[in-house]
Amino acid sequence: VQLVESGGGSVQPGGSLRLSCVASGSFVAIHTMGWYRRAPGKGRELVAMTSSSGTMNYADSVKGRFPIARDNAKSTVFLEMNNLKPENTAIYYCNATMRTSAFANYWGQGTQVTVSS
């Protein structure tokens, strides 16, 4: 099972980026799927997460700016990042709880997002 992120890069404050994460491999189902980030000098924190039931959770700092969306048919989750701020600079990691023989948690390799003028 593998999670592969794409869409990171460098952008000026106020700009937008769209992150994508595709799950591949042999799995039966995806329960939760979403994004964490690790900013320089800080720990990993939840950005946004969606469950198979449609529940969505967001960090307070990104509510209204970073909508999360999921395409179950394509085993893909998206993070639309709008009005980006320098403090959003971080490595963004895709995370998913998936069922193979049992439920397990998986991480992508991370994608760098840099917001700077």
Backbone as CSV, one residue per row, in Angstrom:
resi,resn,N_x,N_y,N_z,CA_x,CA_y,CA_z,C_x,C_y,C_z
1,VAL,0.852,-1.187,0.000,0.000,0.000,0.000,0.888,1.237,0.000
2,GLN,0.513,2.215,-0.802,1.355,3.401,-0.957,0.472,4.636,-1.111
3,LEU,0.921,5.735,-0.501,0.277,7.035,-0.678,1.270,7.939,-1.395
4,VAL,0.847,8.543,-2.487,1.742,9.398,-3.264,1.124,10.779,-3.386
5,GLU,1.845,11.777,-2.863,1.373,13.159,-2.904,1.938,13.881,-4.121
6,SER,1.243,14.921,-4.524,1.720,15.813,-5.565,1.079,17.177,-5.367
7,GLY,1.659,18.191,-6.007,1.048,19.510,-6.000,1.729,20.543,-5.122
8,GLY,2.752,20.161,-4.399,3.451,21.146,-3.587,4.262,22.095,-4.447
9,GLY,4.854,23.104,-3.813,5.674,24.053,-4.540,5.836,25.339,-3.780
10,SER,6.274,26.357,-4.490,6.489,27.672,-3.899,5.463,28.656,-4.439
11,VAL,4.958,29.491,-3.553,3.929,30.446,-3.950,4.073,31.692,-3.096
12,GLN,3.601,32.812,-3.614,3.622,34.059,-2.855,2.438,34.110,-1.900
13,PRO,2.553,34.890,-0.832,1.413,35.055,0.082,0.157,35.482,-0.674
14,GLY,-0.951,34.877,-0.295,-2.213,35.147,-0.976,-2.487,34.199,-2.128
15,GLY,-1.496,33.423,-2.523,-1.662,32.497,-3.630,-2.342,31.201,-3.223
16,SER,-2.466,30.308,-4.180,-3.158,29.034,-3.962,-2.336,27.866,-4.497
17,LEU,-2.523,26.735,-3.871,-1.970,25.475,-4.345,-2.989,24.378,-4.100
18,ARG,-2.914,23.332,-4.906,-3.795,22.187,-4.724,-2.949,20.937,-4.564
19,LEU,-3.091,20.294,-3.424,-2.388,19.044,-3.162,-3.284,17.861,-3.498
20,SER,-2.662,16.812,-4.016,-3.380,15.572,-4.306,-2.635,14.413,-3.666
21,CYS,-3.379,13.390,-3.309,-2.784,12.178,-2.740,-3.574,10.988,-3.259
22,VAL,-2.859,10.065,-3.866,-3.486,8.866,-4.412,-3.013,7.647,-3.644
23,ALA,-3.960,6.817,-3.252,-3.637,5.555,-2.596,-3.587,4.445,-3.637
24,SER,-2.569,3.607,-3.540,-2.449,2.493,-4.469,-2.011,1.246,-3.723
25,GLY,-2.179,0.112,-4.368,-1.815,-1.151,-3.742,-3.044,-1.995,-3.453
26,SER,-2.848,-3.022,-2.650,-3.929,-3.952,-2.344,-4.575,-3.591,-1.015
27,PHE,-5.695,-2.941,-1.082,-6.451,-2.629,0.121,-7.932,-2.847,-0.157
28,VAL,-8.661,-3.067,0.911,-10.087,-3.359,0.788,-10.904,-2.076,0.878
29,ALA,-10.490,-1.196,1.781,-11.273,0.022,2.002,-10.378,1.098,2.594
30,ILE,-10.785,2.344,2.388,-10.132,3.498,3.010,-11.120,4.090,4.002
31,HIS,-10.690,4.223,5.241,-11.579,4.815,6.246,-11.349,6.319,6.293
32,THR,-10.289,6.764,6.901,-9.982,8.192,6.921,-8.875,8.496,5.915
33,MET,-8.900,9.713,5.400,-7.877,10.140,4.451,-7.754,11.651,4.551
34,GLY,-6.528,12.142,4.686,-6.374,13.573,4.842,-4.926,14.002,4.916
35,TRP,-4.710,15.129,5.593,-3.419,15.789,5.537,-2.947,16.253,6.917
36,TYR,-1.663,16.059,7.139,-0.944,16.635,8.263,0.172,17.503,7.683
37,ARG,0.778,18.301,8.534,1.940,19.074,8.114,2.921,19.215,9.264
38,ARG,4.184,19.457,8.857,5.238,19.727,9.827,5.956,20.984,9.375
39,ALA,5.776,22.048,10.134,6.449,23.315,9.856,7.855,23.278,10.444
40,PRO,8.760,24.104,9.931,10.135,24.120,10.456,10.167,24.348,11.964
41,GLY,10.836,23.465,12.667,10.981,23.610,14.109,9.755,23.238,14.920
42,LYS,8.739,22.670,14.284,7.505,22.322,14.987,7.161,20.857,14.783
43,GLY,6.225,20.388,15.557,5.779,19.015,15.430,4.741,18.858,14.331
44,ARG,4.426,17.615,14.043,3.425,17.340,13.016,2.037,17.651,13.548
45,GLU,1.215,18.316,12.745,-0.135,18.677,13.172,-1.149,18.351,12.093
46,LEU,-2.367,18.087,12.533,-3.462,17.822,11.613,-3.832,19.101,10.868
47,VAL,-4.018,18.981,9.560,-4.527,20.091,8.752,-6.001,19.862,8.445
48,ALA,-6.301,18.744,7.819,-7.676,18.424,7.456,-7.792,16.918,7.248
49,MET,-8.949,16.385,7.598,-9.164,14.948,7.497,-10.608,14.690,7.120
50,THR,-10.826,13.659,6.299,-12.173,13.256,5.939,-12.332,11.769,6.185
51,SER,-13.518,11.370,6.578,-13.783,9.961,6.833,-14.667,9.389,5.728
52,SER,-14.808,8.081,5.725,-15.630,7.424,4.714,-17.103,7.807,4.851
53,SER,-17.498,8.293,6.017,-18.887,8.714,6.220,-19.121,10.144,5.762
54,GLY,-18.047,10.839,5.378,-18.181,12.219,4.918,-17.847,13.258,5.966
55,THR,-17.533,12.829,7.168,-17.148,13.768,8.215,-15.820,14.436,7.853
56,MET,-15.750,15.746,8.097,-14.526,16.483,7.821,-14.085,17.221,9.077
57,ASN,-12.789,17.194,9.339,-12.216,17.917,10.467,-11.092,18.802,9.957
58,TYR,-11.025,20.004,10.513,-10.024,20.973,10.091,-9.312,21.575,11.290
59,ALA,-8.060,21.930,11.088,-7.378,22.769,12.057,-8.040,24.143,12.021
60,ASP,-8.172,24.765,13.172,-8.830,26.078,13.231,-8.165,27.088,12.296
61,SER,-6.862,26.994,12.160,-6.118,27.989,11.382,-6.388,27.915,9.879
62,VAL,-6.971,26.805,9.411,-7.194,26.657,7.968,-8.666,26.599,7.602
63,LYS,-9.551,26.616,8.574,-10.989,26.556,8.283,-11.393,27.692,7.364
64,GLY,-12.111,27.351,6.311,-12.573,28.345,5.356,-11.574,28.655,4.256
65,ARG,-10.320,28.220,4.436,-9.301,28.495,3.409,-8.812,27.230,2.713
66,PHE,-8.831,26.088,3.388,-8.260,24.833,2.871,-9.337,23.751,2.790
67,PRO,-10.262,23.831,1.874,-11.259,22.768,1.778,-10.638,21.436,1.350
68,ILE,-11.109,20.368,1.976,-10.646,19.020,1.626,-11.743,18.330,0.840
69,ALA,-11.330,17.542,-0.130,-12.295,16.807,-0.941,-11.729,15.413,-1.215
70,ARG,-12.625,14.482,-1.434,-12.208,13.088,-1.613,-12.945,12.487,-2.797
71,ASP,-12.214,11.765,-3.626,-12.798,11.026,-4.737,-12.621,9.543,-4.424
72,ASN,-13.652,8.931,-3.907,-13.543,7.532,-3.476,-13.277,6.595,-4.657
73,ALA,-13.836,6.902,-5.795,-13.647,6.041,-6.965,-12.195,5.997,-7.402
74,LYS,-11.473,7.079,-7.128,-10.070,7.156,-7.537,-9.122,7.050,-6.351
75,SER,-9.660,6.762,-5.176,-8.839,6.622,-3.960,-7.921,7.826,-3.790
76,THR,-8.488,8.984,-3.969,-7.711,10.229,-3.985,-8.321,11.247,-3.032
77,VAL,-7.453,11.990,-2.379,-7.888,13.098,-1.550,-7.170,14.361,-2.012
78,PHE,-7.894,15.469,-1.964,-7.353,16.746,-2.414,-7.391,17.754,-1.258
79,LEU,-6.447,18.679,-1.297,-6.465,19.804,-0.370,-6.264,21.070,-1.192
80,GLU,-7.294,21.870,-1.253,-7.245,23.134,-1.987,-6.813,24.214,-0.988
81,MET,-5.615,24.741,-1.159,-5.080,25.712,-0.204,-5.167,27.106,-0.803
82,ASN,-5.996,27.946,-0.212,-6.240,29.293,-0.706,-5.733,30.340,0.286
83,ASN,-5.473,31.528,-0.236,-4.997,32.628,0.607,-3.844,32.154,1.499
84,LEU,-2.851,31.579,0.886,-1.737,31.016,1.639,-0.939,32.105,2.356
85,LYS,-0.448,31.741,3.537,0.316,32.653,4.377,1.702,32.061,4.639
86,PRO,2.677,32.900,4.952,4.024,32.365,5.229,4.024,31.283,6.310
87,GLU,3.144,31.402,7.279,3.094,30.399,8.350,2.527,29.060,7.886
88,ASN,2.047,28.994,6.654,1.602,27.713,6.102,2.760,26.918,5.493
89,THR,3.952,27.529,5.467,5.121,26.823,4.964,5.387,25.589,5.804
90,ALA,5.457,24.444,5.145,5.628,23.178,5.860,5.769,22.053,4.845
91,ILE,6.120,20.887,5.361,5.997,19.662,4.572,4.611,19.098,4.874
92,TYR,3.858,18.849,3.840,2.499,18.338,3.980,2.498,16.840,3.682
93,TYR,1.931,16.076,4.605,1.922,14.620,4.510,0.495,14.110,4.347
94,CYS,0.327,13.243,3.392,-0.934,12.533,3.262,-0.979,11.403,4.291
95,ASN,-2.153,11.197,4.861,-2.338,10.151,5.859,-3.649,9.428,5.589
96,ALA,-3.632,8.125,5.741,-4.867,7.373,5.523,-4.906,6.151,6.427
97,THR,-6.094,5.827,6.857,-6.336,4.569,7.556,-7.038,3.649,6.584
98,MET,-6.396,2.563,6.276,-6.913,1.674,5.243,-6.968,0.244,5.762
99,ARG,-7.863,-0.511,5.172,-8.000,-1.913,5.570,-7.423,-2.824,4.494
100,THR,-6.426,-3.587,4.897,-5.920,-4.675,4.065,-6.430,-5.952,4.732
101,SER,-5.607,-6.637,5.495,-6.098,-7.741,6.326,-6.664,-7.182,7.626
102,ALA,-6.248,-5.993,7.974,-6.734,-5.280,9.156,-6.554,-3.793,8.894
103,PHE,-7.165,-2.967,9.739,-6.977,-1.522,9.572,-5.572,-1.142,10.002
104,ALA,-4.930,-0.284,9.233,-3.611,0.237,9.568,-3.494,1.658,9.056
105,ASN,-2.572,2.409,9.651,-2.373,3.806,9.295,-1.173,3.941,8.378
106,TYR,-1.303,4.737,7.334,-0.241,4.890,6.347,0.080,6.364,6.121
107,TRP,1.328,6.623,5.735,1.799,7.970,5.465,2.419,8.068,4.086
108,GLY,2.233,9.220,3.441,2.958,9.517,2.229,4.345,10.038,2.560
109,GLN,5.113,10.330,1.526,6.494,10.757,1.731,6.588,12.248,2.037
110,GLY,5.529,12.980,1.795,5.511,14.415,2.071,5.794,15.250,0.841
111,THR,5.190,16.435,0.816,5.432,17.376,-0.270,5.631,18.768,0.333
112,GLN,6.648,19.461,-0.135,7.009,20.757,0.438,6.117,21.860,-0.113
113,VAL,5.608,22.681,0.791,4.874,23.900,0.433,5.617,25.072,1.056
114,THR,6.008,26.014,0.226,6.733,27.197,0.695,5.976,28.443,0.278
115,VAL,5.654,29.279,1.255,4.928,30.527,0.994,5.858,31.673,1.369
116,SER,6.281,32.420,0.358,7.256,33.477,0.589,7.163,34.520,-0.508
117,SER,7.421,35.769,-0.105,7.449,36.839,-1.099,8.873,37.061,-1.596
